[in-house]
């Protein structure tokens, strides 16, 4: 019994040591270089049949260009595991969508279009490419510039939140006829 407990304690300690270090600053929904996208509690069934509550935090590390899930439990939120998400990125948080819209408004050409047409900004869908401006280690969001009644598309743009730039001022998805 003691060997089993010691082996389990060693395994947990190893996971904690091997877990990627995060900045000691507070990580919240607007922080950088690491941002909290969302968090939730879920019930997990252990191999012995016992159920416990696990807290999950979904983060995006803009410095490394990857999303990561952190797993913890207990009142003191003892972290016991992580998982890097390298493909099929999680959907953006409302704060990321707001940041992408702000970056569109900071672009000289695009802000003129928005002002001149009293346009509305919509979107926030993730764009992932095999290579190019929205390739690996990026966080690209699609933002559409719409007419005030939201019935007409004026411009489709893409913003990378890692570089904080408009990477496609005019974006035409593959398969769309011009």
C-alpha positions as a Markdown table, in Angstrom:
| # | Residue | x | y | z |
|---|---|---|---|---|
| 1 | Unk | 0.0 | 0.0 | 0.0 |
| 2 | Unk | 2.8 | 2.4 | 0.9 |
| 3 | Unk | 4.6 | 1.7 | -2.4 |
| 4 | Unk | 1.4 | 2.4 | -4.4 |
| 5 | Unk | 0.9 | 5.7 | -2.5 |
| 6 | Unk | 4.6 | 6.7 | -2.9 |
| 7 | Unk | 4.5 | 5.8 | -6.7 |
| 8 | Unk | 1.3 | 7.8 | -7.1 |
| 9 | Unk | 2.8 | 10.8 | -5.2 |
| 10 | Unk | 5.9 | 10.7 | -7.3 |
| 11 | Unk | 3.9 | 10.6 | -10.5 |
| 12 | Unk | 1.8 | 13.6 | -9.5 |
| 13 | Unk | 5.0 | 15.5 | -8.4 |
| 14 | Unk | 6.6 | 14.7 | -11.8 |
| 15 | Unk | 3.5 | 16.0 | -13.6 |
| 16 | Unk | 3.7 | 19.3 | -11.7 |
| 17 | Unk | 7.4 | 19.7 | -12.3 |
| 18 | Unk | 7.0 | 18.8 | -16.0 |
| 19 | Unk | 4.0 | 21.2 | -16.4 |
| 20 | Unk | 5.0 | 24.3 | -18.5 |
| 21 | Unk | 5.7 | 27.3 | -16.4 |
| 22 | Unk | 3.3 | 30.2 | -16.7 |
| 23 | Unk | 4.1 | 33.8 | -15.9 |
| 24 | Unk | 3.7 | 34.7 | -12.3 |
| 25 | Unk | 1.5 | 37.7 | -13.2 |
| 26 | Unk | -2.2 | 37.4 | -13.0 |
| 27 | Unk | -3.7 | 35.6 | -16.0 |
| 28 | Unk | -7.2 | 36.8 | -16.8 |
| 29 | Unk | -9.5 | 37.4 | -19.8 |
| 30 | Unk | -7.5 | 40.5 | -21.0 |
| 31 | Unk | -3.9 | 39.7 | -19.9 |
| 32 | Unk | -1.0 | 39.1 | -22.2 |
| 33 | Unk | 1.1 | 37.2 | -23.2 |
| 34 | Unk | -1.1 | 34.5 | -21.7 |
| 35 | Unk | -4.9 | 35.1 | -21.7 |
| 36 | Unk | -7.7 | 33.1 | -20.0 |
| 37 | Unk | -10.3 | 32.3 | -22.7 |
| 38 | Unk | -12.7 | 30.5 | -20.3 |
| 39 | Unk | -12.9 | 28.2 | -17.3 |
| 40 | Unk | -15.3 | 25.6 | -16.0 |
| 41 | Unk | -15.8 | 22.8 | -13.5 |
| 42 | Unk | -16.5 | 19.3 | -14.6 |
| 43 | Unk | -17.1 | 16.0 | -12.9 |
| 44 | Unk | -14.5 | 13.3 | -13.6 |
| 45 | Unk | -14.7 | 9.6 | -12.7 |
| 46 | Unk | -11.4 | 8.2 | -11.3 |
| 47 | Unk | -10.3 | 4.6 | -12.1 |
| 48 | Unk | -11.6 | 3.5 | -8.7 |
| 49 | Unk | -15.1 | 4.7 | -9.5 |
| 50 | Unk | -14.9 | 7.8 | -7.2 |
| 51 | Unk | -16.1 | 11.1 | -8.8 |
| 52 | Unk | -14.4 | 14.4 | -8.2 |
| 53 | Unk | -14.7 | 17.9 | -9.5 |
| 54 | Unk | -11.9 | 19.1 | -11.8 |
| 55 | Unk | -11.4 | 22.7 | -12.7 |
| 56 | Unk | -10.3 | 23.4 | -16.3 |
| 57 | Unk | -8.8 | 26.7 | -17.5 |
| 58 | Unk | -8.5 | 27.2 | -21.2 |
| 59 | Unk | -5.6 | 29.6 | -22.0 |
| 60 | Unk | -4.0 | 31.0 | -25.1 |
| 61 | Unk | -0.3 | 31.8 | -24.9 |
| 62 | Unk | 0.4 | 34.5 | -27.5 |
| 63 | Unk | 4.1 | 34.3 | -27.0 |
| 64 | Unk | 4.2 | 30.7 | -28.1 |
| 65 | Unk | 1.1 | 30.7 | -30.3 |
| 66 | Unk | -0.7 | 27.7 | -28.7 |
| 67 | Unk | -3.8 | 27.1 | -26.6 |
| 68 | Unk | -3.5 | 25.1 | -23.4 |
| 69 | Unk | -5.8 | 23.5 | -21.0 |
| 70 | Unk | -4.8 | 23.4 | -17.3 |
| 71 | Unk | -6.4 | 20.9 | -14.9 |
| 72 | Unk | -6.6 | 21.5 | -11.2 |
| 73 | Unk | -8.6 | 20.3 | -8.3 |
| 74 | Unk | -9.5 | 21.3 | -4.7 |
| 75 | Unk | -10.1 | 24.6 | -3.1 |
| 76 | Unk | -6.4 | 25.6 | -3.5 |
| 77 | Unk | -6.6 | 24.8 | -7.3 |
| 78 | Unk | -3.6 | 22.4 | -7.1 |
| 79 | Unk | -2.6 | 21.9 | -10.8 |
| 80 | Unk | -2.0 | 18.3 | -11.8 |
| 81 | Unk | -2.0 | 18.4 | -15.6 |
| 82 | Unk | -1.9 | 20.3 | -18.9 |
| 83 | Unk | -2.8 | 19.6 | -22.5 |
| 84 | Unk | -1.5 | 21.7 | -25.4 |
| 85 | Unk | -4.0 | 22.3 | -28.3 |
| 86 | Unk | -2.0 | 22.7 | -31.5 |
| 87 | Unk | -4.8 | 22.0 | -34.1 |
| 88 | Unk | -8.5 | 22.9 | -34.2 |
| 89 | Unk | -8.0 | 25.9 | -31.9 |
| 90 | Unk | -10.8 | 26.7 | -29.4 |
| 91 | Unk | -13.3 | 29.4 | -30.3 |
| 92 | Unk | -12.3 | 33.0 | -29.4 |
| 93 | Unk | -13.5 | 34.6 | -26.2 |
| 94 | Unk | -15.6 | 37.8 | -26.3 |
| 95 | Unk | -12.6 | 39.8 | -25.3 |
| 96 | Unk | -10.6 | 38.4 | -28.2 |
| 97 | Unk | -13.3 | 39.3 | -30.6 |
| 98 | Unk | -13.5 | 42.8 | -29.2 |
| 99 | Unk | -9.7 | 43.1 | -29.5 |
| 100 | Unk | -9.8 | 42.0 | -33.2 |
| 101 | Unk | -12.5 | 44.6 | -33.9 |
| 102 | Unk | -10.4 | 47.2 | -32.3 |
| 103 | Unk | -7.4 | 46.3 | -34.4 |
| 104 | Unk | -9.6 | 46.6 | -37.5 |
| 105 | Unk | -10.6 | 50.1 | -36.4 |
| 106 | Unk | -7.0 | 51.0 | -35.8 |
| 107 | Unk | -6.1 | 50.2 | -39.4 |
| 108 | Unk | -6.1 | 53.4 | -41.4 |
| 109 | Unk | -7.8 | 52.1 | -44.6 |
| 110 | Unk | -10.3 | 49.9 | -42.8 |
| 111 | Unk | -11.3 | 52.6 | -40.3 |
| 112 | Unk | -12.1 | 55.0 | -43.2 |
| 113 | Unk | -14.4 | 52.4 | -44.7 |
| 114 | Unk | -16.2 | 51.9 | -41.4 |
| 115 | Unk | -16.5 | 55.6 | -40.8 |
| 116 | Unk | -17.6 | 56.5 | -44.3 |
| 117 | Unk | -20.3 | 53.8 | -44.5 |
| 118 | Unk | -21.3 | 53.8 | -40.8 |
| 119 | Unk | -20.5 | 50.1 | -41.0 |
| 120 | Unk | -20.9 | 47.4 | -38.4 |
| 121 | Unk | -18.2 | 44.9 | -37.5 |
| 122 | Unk | -19.2 | 41.2 | -37.0 |
| 123 | Unk | -17.4 | 37.9 | -36.9 |
| 124 | Unk | -14.7 | 36.3 | -34.8 |
| 125 | Unk | -14.4 | 32.9 | -36.5 |
| 126 | Unk | -11.0 | 31.3 | -36.3 |
| 127 | Unk | -9.0 | 31.0 | -39.5 |
| 128 | Unk | -6.3 | 28.3 | -39.6 |
| 129 | Unk | -4.0 | 27.8 | -42.6 |
| 130 | Unk | -1.3 | 25.2 | -43.2 |
| 131 | Unk | 1.2 | 28.0 | -43.9 |
| 132 | Unk | 1.1 | 31.7 | -44.5 |
| 133 | Unk | -0.1 | 34.6 | -42.3 |
| 134 | Unk | -2.5 | 32.4 | -40.5 |
| 135 | Unk | -0.4 | 29.3 | -40.3 |
| 136 | Unk | 0.9 | 27.5 | -37.2 |
| 137 | Unk | 1.4 | 29.5 | -34.0 |
| 138 | Unk | -1.1 | 32.3 | -35.0 |
| 139 | Unk | -4.5 | 33.2 | -33.7 |
| 140 | Unk | -6.4 | 34.6 | -36.6 |
| 141 | Unk | -9.9 | 35.9 | -36.4 |
| 142 | Unk | -12.1 | 36.8 | -39.4 |
| 143 | Unk | -14.0 | 40.1 | -39.1 |
| 144 | Unk | -16.6 | 41.2 | -41.6 |
| 145 | Unk | -17.3 | 44.9 | -42.2 |
| 146 | Unk | -21.1 | 45.1 | -42.9 |
| 147 | Unk | -23.5 | 47.8 | -44.0 |
| 148 | Unk | -25.4 | 49.5 | -41.2 |
| 149 | Unk | -28.4 | 47.2 | -41.7 |
| 150 | Unk | -26.0 | 44.2 | -41.6 |
| 151 | Unk | -27.4 | 42.9 | -45.0 |
| 152 | Unk | -24.4 | 43.8 | -47.2 |
| 153 | Unk | -20.8 | 42.7 | -46.9 |
| 154 | Unk | -18.4 | 45.6 | -47.5 |
| 155 | Unk | -15.1 | 43.9 | -46.6 |
| 156 | Unk | -14.0 | 40.6 | -45.1 |
| 157 | Unk | -10.8 | 40.9 | -43.1 |
| 158 | Unk | -8.5 | 38.7 | -41.0 |
| 159 | Unk | -6.6 | 39.8 | -37.9 |
| 160 | Unk | -3.8 | 37.9 | -36.1 |
| 161 | Unk | -4.0 | 38.4 | -32.4 |
| 162 | Unk | -0.4 | 37.1 | -31.9 |
| 163 | Unk | 1.1 | 39.8 | -34.1 |
| 164 | Unk | -1.8 | 42.2 | -33.4 |
| 165 | Unk | -2.0 | 43.1 | -37.1 |
| 166 | Unk | -4.5 | 42.9 | -39.9 |
| 167 | Unk | -3.0 | 40.1 | -42.0 |
| 168 | Unk | -5.6 | 40.1 | -44.8 |
| 169 | Unk | -7.2 | 43.6 | -45.3 |
| 170 | Unk | -9.2 | 41.9 | -48.1 |
| 171 | Unk | -9.9 | 38.3 | -47.5 |
| 172 | Unk | -11.6 | 36.1 | -50.1 |
| 173 | Unk | -12.1 | 32.5 | -48.8 |
| 174 | Unk | -11.2 | 29.7 | -51.1 |
| 175 | Unk | -14.2 | 28.5 | -53.2 |
| 176 | Unk | -15.8 | 31.9 | -53.3 |
| 177 | Unk | -16.4 | 33.3 | -56.7 |
| 178 | Unk | -15.3 | 36.9 | -57.3 |
